[in-house]
Amino acid sequence: MIYRARAPLRISFCGGGTDVSPYPEERGGVVLSSTIDKYAYASLRPRDDDAIEVRSLDYDIVAKYDRRDALPYDGELDLVKAVINHYRAPAGMELFLHSDAPPGSGLGSSSTLIVALLGVFRHWLKLTMTEYELASLAYQIERVDIGIAGGKQDQYAAAFGGFNFIEFHADSVIVNPLRVEPATLFELQYRLLLCYTGQTRLSAMILSEQTAGYIQRRAEVVAALDGMKALAIQLKNALLLNKLSRFGDLLHEAWLLKRQLATNISDAHIDRLYEIARDAGAIGGKLLGAGGGGYLLLFCPFERKHIIAAELEEAGAQPVDFAFEEHGLQTWIA
């Protein structure tokens, strides 16, 4: 018997960074995001002995452990080992893990993989756990137990799925599913262009600089975070009111603010790609995730989208087809 789970990756339109402590505890954060049809997968086959074998396709690693041991955090598959340590499973197992996007892509792949792992353990061990509880545990494992810098949005997006306006407070997270008209979502998806920039990044370094800037009360960082929070609300309203041209303009404004959070959010290659897209007619866009690489999301006039895609491909980017995904974490038995 094999237990499987998949959790969707996400695109964040605005507000990323306001979910990173201590900003949400002190000022409250918000993020507008949607999950897409790219996933992190986890498969678990129980064994009759105490052996644990983990195969990670993303890292091209096969690792073997003993379930009776407390697995050390040494830089190799630490997130996976933290989940195994948390549950202290009653038997050995084989785990097979992979994602549709590489780590460091800006689509939340690392956090989403933890959600998928927790989901497959929940199914195997017959645990009662809500989406809120699972997302909170995923955050605890990644950010607290392992100590990887980052925010909360990815865990909640992956667990719940769909188009959400997520609020981050000092003592709670509230996921507000948005009732967007189907025609609006069809049109938005038709006009969005997702491109892989050809490079990944270590988000923890960028987020550490952003966090330090906020703690030091650097005026430009605080103003950028406050501005992004306000823009996320405006983007949500534009979406609900079917004002998609306004939505594109706000994306551009959000990208200009995001660039002020840390020095390595953009670089010459990313700036060139964005300039090419804008010169070819893109209304707005942003780099997904913390910055530094990964995927570029662009809002285009429908009659220019194919031209923008071709020019970006000529410049070394890779356009990627995607669709919005309304479901969050899913588990089943194969």
SVG drawing of the C-alpha trace seen along z (x, -y; Angstrom):
<svg xmlns="http://www.w3.org/2000/svg" viewBox="-19 -57 45 64">
<polyline fill="none" stroke="black" stroke-width="0.4" points="0.0,0.0 1.3,-3.4 0.1,-6.7 0.4,-9.8 -0.1,-13.5 0.2,-16.5 0.1,-20.1 -0.1,-23.0 2.5,-25.7 1.4,-29.3 1.9,-32.6 1.8,-35.6 0.5,-38.8 1.3,-41.2 2.0,-41.4 4.8,-38.9 7.2,-40.1 4.4,-41.4 4.0,-37.8 7.6,-37.7 8.1,-38.2 8.2,-40.5 6.2,-42.7 2.9,-40.8 3.0,-40.6 3.6,-44.4 1.6,-45.9 -0.4,-43.0 0.3,-41.5 -1.8,-40.5 -1.1,-38.5 -3.1,-38.0 -2.2,-34.7 -3.5,-31.8 -2.4,-28.2 -1.6,-26.9 -1.4,-23.5 2.2,-22.8 2.7,-20.6 4.9,-19.1 4.4,-15.3 5.1,-12.9 4.7,-9.1 5.0,-6.9 5.3,-3.1 5.4,-1.6 8.0,1.1 8.0,4.1 11.4,3.0 12.9,-0.1 14.6,-1.3 13.8,-4.7 14.7,-5.4 14.2,-8.8 14.5,-9.5 14.5,-13.1 14.2,-13.7 14.7,-17.4 18.1,-17.0 19.0,-13.8 19.6,-12.2 18.9,-8.7 19.3,-8.7 18.9,-5.9 18.1,-6.2 16.9,-4.2 13.5,-5.3 14.7,-4.6 17.3,-7.4 16.7,-11.1 17.8,-12.3 20.4,-15.1 20.0,-18.4 23.2,-18.6 22.1,-20.3 20.9,-17.2 17.1,-16.8 16.7,-18.6 13.0,-19.5 12.2,-15.9 14.1,-14.7 12.2,-17.3 8.9,-15.8 10.1,-12.3 11.4,-13.4 8.1,-15.1 6.0,-12.0 8.3,-9.3 6.6,-6.8 5.7,-3.3 7.4,-1.6 10.0,-2.1 9.1,-3.6 10.1,-4.5 9.6,-8.2 9.7,-9.4 9.6,-13.2 9.6,-15.6 8.2,-19.0 7.2,-20.5 9.4,-23.5 13.0,-23.6 13.9,-24.8 14.5,-28.5 12.0,-29.1 9.8,-31.6 6.7,-29.4 6.9,-28.2 8.2,-24.8 10.1,-24.0 7.2,-25.0 4.7,-23.2 6.8,-20.0 6.5,-20.1 2.7,-20.5 2.6,-17.4 4.8,-15.4 2.6,-16.3 -0.5,-15.4 0.9,-11.9 1.8,-11.3 -1.7,-12.5 -3.3,-10.0 -1.0,-7.1 -1.3,-7.6 -5.0,-8.5 -4.5,-11.8 -7.2,-14.4 -5.8,-17.8 -7.4,-20.8 -5.8,-22.8 -5.1,-25.6 -3.4,-23.1 -1.4,-21.5 -0.2,-24.8 0.8,-26.1 2.8,-22.9 4.5,-23.2 5.5,-26.8 6.8,-25.6 8.9,-22.9 10.5,-25.0 10.9,-28.4 11.3,-27.4 12.7,-23.9 15.0,-24.2 15.4,-27.9 15.0,-28.8 14.1,-32.4 10.8,-33.1 7.1,-33.9 3.8,-32.1 2.0,-32.5 3.3,-29.4 2.2,-26.9 -1.4,-28.3 -1.7,-28.6 -0.6,-25.0 -2.9,-23.6 -6.1,-25.6 -5.6,-26.1 -7.5,-28.5 -7.6,-32.3 -7.1,-33.7 -6.6,-37.0 -4.6,-35.8 -4.3,-38.0 -1.4,-37.6 -1.9,-38.8 0.1,-38.6 -1.9,-35.6 -3.7,-34.2 -3.8,-33.7 -7.0,-34.1 -7.5,-32.6 -10.2,-34.4 -11.3,-32.5 -12.2,-35.0 -15.4,-34.5 -14.0,-35.8 -16.3,-35.6 -15.3,-32.7 -15.0,-35.0 -12.6,-37.3 -10.4,-34.3 -10.5,-33.1 -9.4,-36.5 -6.8,-37.0 -5.2,-33.6 -5.4,-34.4 -3.5,-37.6 -0.8,-36.4 2.5,-35.2 4.8,-33.1 8.4,-32.9 11.3,-31.0 14.3,-33.4 16.8,-30.6 18.3,-31.1 17.3,-30.2 18.1,-31.9 18.5,-31.5 15.5,-33.3 16.7,-33.2 19.6,-35.6 17.3,-38.1 14.6,-37.8 17.3,-38.2 18.3,-41.5 14.7,-42.6 14.0,-41.6 17.1,-43.4 16.0,-46.5 12.6,-46.4 13.9,-45.8 16.3,-48.7 13.3,-50.8 14.9,-51.8 12.4,-54.2 12.4,-52.8 11.9,-49.2 9.0,-50.1 7.4,-52.3 7.7,-49.6 6.1,-46.9 3.3,-49.3 2.8,-50.2 2.7,-46.6 0.1,-45.8 -2.1,-48.7 -1.5,-47.6 -2.5,-44.0 -5.9,-45.3 -6.2,-47.4 -5.3,-44.4 -7.9,-42.3 -10.6,-44.9 -9.6,-45.3 -9.9,-41.5 -13.3,-41.3 -14.6,-44.2 -13.2,-42.8 -10.9,-45.8 -8.1,-43.9 -6.3,-46.7 -6.0,-48.4 -4.8,-45.0 -1.9,-45.1 -1.0,-48.7 -0.9,-47.7 1.3,-44.8 3.9,-47.2 3.6,-49.5 4.0,-46.5 7.2,-45.4 8.7,-48.9 8.0,-48.8 9.3,-45.2 12.7,-46.2 13.2,-48.5 13.1,-45.7 16.6,-44.3 19.6,-44.8 19.5,-41.4 15.9,-41.2 16.7,-42.0 19.8,-41.9 20.9,-43.0 19.5,-39.8 16.1,-40.2 16.0,-44.0 16.7,-43.3 14.0,-40.7 11.5,-43.0 12.5,-45.9 12.2,-43.7 8.7,-42.7 7.6,-46.3 9.1,-47.5 7.1,-44.8 3.9,-45.9 3.6,-44.2 1.4,-46.4 2.9,-45.1 4.6,-42.2 6.8,-41.0 9.4,-38.5 7.7,-35.8 9.0,-34.8 11.6,-36.7 13.5,-37.7 16.9,-37.1 15.7,-34.6 13.0,-32.1 9.8,-33.0 8.7,-36.3 4.9,-36.9 3.7,-39.4 0.3,-40.9 0.0,-41.5 -2.4,-42.9 -3.9,-39.7 -2.8,-40.7 0.8,-41.2 1.2,-38.2 2.7,-35.9 5.1,-38.7 6.3,-39.3 6.8,-35.6 8.8,-35.3 11.1,-38.2 11.7,-36.9 12.5,-33.5 15.0,-35.1 16.6,-36.7 17.0,-33.4 13.8,-33.1 11.4,-30.1 7.7,-30.7 5.7,-28.2 2.0,-27.3 -0.1,-27.2 -3.6,-27.3 -5.2,-28.3 -5.8,-25.4 -8.8,-25.7 -7.9,-22.7 -5.3,-22.6 -3.6,-19.6 -4.9,-16.3 -4.1,-12.7 -5.0,-9.3 -4.0,-5.6 -2.5,-4.0"/>
</svg>
